[in-house]
């Protein structure tokens, strides 16, 4: 929701809504975690190939635990984070390493 708040003396506050966006239209973040840089490096080509196949608006965030680093792919490398993609990524990179937020 986007809008503004209207405050007047001695009256209840009001929220005046200008636009409403359905939850399904709000881009999400797909997090993919790797234990270390070596694991990420060995899987990065396959990961980018998968990202290209499932193009969409959801943002991809790659997280490496050791050393701690994060890479956010640019909007042109977004994905359509549907069940098929999540199942594919979880099968390849581990169920606990793929999260949709």
Order of alpha helices (4+ residues) and beta strands (2+ residues): beta-beta-beta-alpha-beta-beta-alpha-beta
